[in-house]
Amino acid sequence: MNQSLILKAPRVVSGRLLKFGVGFPSLYGFRHRCLVCSRFSQPFPSTFYLPVNNMKKTDAVSFLLPPLSEKDPFFAKKKKLLATRNVDTEFLLLRRTDSSFPAEALQTLDEMVRAARILHLDETELYFAGDGDFGPFSARNELESLNSVLSVINPMLLSATDDNKEVLQVLRDTTIDMMKSFGSKNIVEKFGENCNSDAENLLLQWGKNHGVKAKLQIASYKGAGRGAMAAEDISIGDVALEIPEALIICEELVFESDMFHVLKDIDGITAETMLLLWSMKERYNANSKFKIYFETLPNEFNTGLSFGIDALSALEGTLLFEEIVQAKEHLRSQYDSLCPALCANYPDLFQPELYTWEWFLWACELWYSNSMKVVFTDGKLRTCLVPIAGLLNHSLCPHILHYGRVDSTTNSLKFCVSRPCRQGEQCYLSYGCFSSSHLINFYGFLPKGDNPYDIIPLDIDTLQDEESNIQPTNNGSGWTTHMVRGTWLSNNNELYSYGLPSPLLEHLRAVLRDDEIPTSLETFDCNGITKDTEVAVLETILSIFNPMMEGLGKSDEFERENSSWDVKLALDYKDLQRKIIASVVASCSSGLQMLDDL
Ligand SMILES: C[S@@+](CC[C@H](N)C(=O)[O-])C[C@H]1O[C@@H](n2cnc3c(N)ncnc32)[C@H](O)[C@@H]1O
């Protein structure tokens, strides 16, 4: 069938904002439950780390990673990946006394880490996990994987016999060393200056008086404002910060407030929107329980939502421009539908001077950049402001990965570290797996380092799809949507891979193969891919990205030095886009060269 490609401009992905009230960025996650099994099996063939079901002898240590859950949204894809790579989640290590034991134990560890990496892949990582690429796939994925391996080894070590203790200790120490060395490779900025501001010191003291436990102190960091500095060495699993449930700002406070009887009657209003309106007023309440917290909040948040006209015009044609404009329009219509009427009808409750558009935007920025989703002991998920924890900054290689559930034994929210944090080092949180455009829009910063979530989405429909109005086909790869990211992140720049994602290449090959009129009879590869198809694939990608690059213009069009914070951020973002596009173009060009050289 003759199919032609219809190439469209990148799709703007900003679903999160479609509805205010369900749109606060999610900052929570759940730790995988870990099963440990002490199943012993049988003799050994050539390798030491064969999956359990291949074993036949009993004198061995067995490791069982948490199995791939059928509830995992990517169950089928991960299962396929595990199968095609012949990776299992159960491992057996034969106890031996000769000198090769540690080396082979380390090989088992390596296999476990590889399996754990697959189990912990998220959607983007899965898309880009190229053939033959065993990771690391991202800092998040690596830390999750090493932690899950550690959570298998640790309990085994606690109950180990003397025979097994030594090897388990070696495996544990090696895993921790891997975490440390991975963390130190990814540190982009380490030390801050003590924060001597009264407001922050008062906040910490207030927290401690109300049951907060902290191994952190507040410091200031160039380019990031305040942050949390480790006051002592914090080891993996240690609680860096513990906040009692009673200090968490959530919807119950609105329900108890005098504005609730008005807000509850507004059609379709969410608890989050109520909370936002409540916070606009509560920050001025001299008797507020959270007065000290509100006093530490900045007067300006400087997120993308506050970008001025110059920054926006610098961004024209980019994904971020679309995201900011959509977000602002959405928030403006929320404001218009709520605030003027509330102020007119209930001026004593909603004082017009507190409910201006500017302060509404301020509150949106506060909630977008500082809120967390927390599961309380009643099982309910609420969007919250968490005093003191709100001072933790984000990193692509964070210390704290999981923090979204109130511990029912202590009634507190615990922030445990998933990699060691040394005294004096900034202790980072993960805000989530966000692209730089999202982080600029809702948090106002571009993270340092390679962000694996900086993708450019592609709309590639076939003419056939378009004409018949059907959903895009996945050509057997299981992916119906496609994207690229900086090809420097790929571990495979060889022929057939070119540093580009294999689902995209497979999709284009399938479509273009049908279109192809071969110029030579020669098929040159084992998968039946012809040189003509391969050239067409790369030229197609070039035909998307060359115009995209032209659309961004030259990087020195704006005077950067004296620019305002928002223009600088916009220009940095554009540079990043250029870098990604340039890498894709360069990879296609070198791929075409490789094909030419064949
Ligand atoms: C939850 S607050 C963290 C505390 C904040 N630094 C402060 O001084 O209030 C989130 C804000 O911190 C800043 N931030 C967080 N991580 C950052 C980073 N890696 N680089 C620069 N700024 C960061 C951004 O302004 C973001 O909107």
The ligand as a Tripos MOL2 file, in Angstrom:
@<TRIPOS>MOLECULE
LIG
   27    29     1     0     0
SMALL
NO_CHARGES

@<TRIPOS>ATOM
      1 C1         10.0930   23.9930   46.3510 C.3       1 LIG1
      2 S1         10.9450   25.4560   46.0650 S.3       1 LIG1
      3 C2         12.5290   25.1340   46.6830 C.3       1 LIG1
      4 C3         13.0530   26.2650   47.5440 C.3       1 LIG1
      5 C4         13.4420   27.5110   46.8230 C.3       1 LIG1
      6 N1         14.7970   27.4010   46.3210 N.3       1 LIG1
      7 C5         13.2830   28.7400   47.6810 C.2       1 LIG1
      8 O1         14.2450   29.4730   47.8690 O.co2     1 LIG1
      9 O2         12.1690   28.9550   48.1450 O.co2     1 LIG1
     10 C6         11.0810   25.3390   44.3300 C.3       1 LIG1
     11 C7         11.8220   26.4640   43.7000 C.3       1 LIG1
     12 O3         13.1980   26.3780   43.9840 O.3       1 LIG1
     13 C8         13.9760   26.7300   42.8580 C.3       1 LIG1
     14 N2         14.7440   25.5500   42.4550 N.ar      1 LIG1
     15 C9         14.5360   24.2760   42.8010 C.ar      1 LIG1
     16 N3         15.4670   23.4720   42.2980 N.ar      1 LIG1
     17 C10        16.2920   24.2420   41.5840 C.ar      1 LIG1
     18 C11        17.4590   23.9920   40.8110 C.ar      1 LIG1
     19 N4         17.9570   22.7680   40.6620 N.pl3     1 LIG1
     20 N5         18.0630   25.0340   40.2020 N.ar      1 LIG1
     21 C12        17.5750   26.2950   40.3290 C.ar      1 LIG1
     22 N6         16.4670   26.5870   41.0530 N.ar      1 LIG1
     23 C13        15.8400   25.5800   41.6850 C.ar      1 LIG1
     24 C14        12.9960   27.1590   41.7890 C.3       1 LIG1
     25 O4         12.8410   28.5360   41.9010 O.3       1 LIG1
     26 C15        11.7190   26.4590   42.2080 C.3       1 LIG1
     27 O5         10.5700   27.1050   41.7700 O.3       1 LIG1
@<TRIPOS>BOND
     1     1     2 1
     2     2     3 1
     3     2    10 1
     4     3     4 1
     5     4     5 1
     6     5     6 1
     7     5     7 1
     8     7     8 2
     9     7     9 1
    10    10    11 1
    11    11    12 1
    12    11    26 1
    13    12    13 1
    14    13    14 1
    15    13    24 1
    16    14    15 ar
    17    14    23 ar
    18    15    16 ar
    19    16    17 ar
    20    17    18 ar
    21    17    23 ar
    22    18    19 1
    23    18    20 ar
    24    20    21 ar
    25    21    22 ar
    26    22    23 ar
    27    24    25 1
    28    24    26 1
    29    26    27 1
@<TRIPOS>SUBSTRUCTURE
     1 LIG1         1 GROUP 0 **** ****
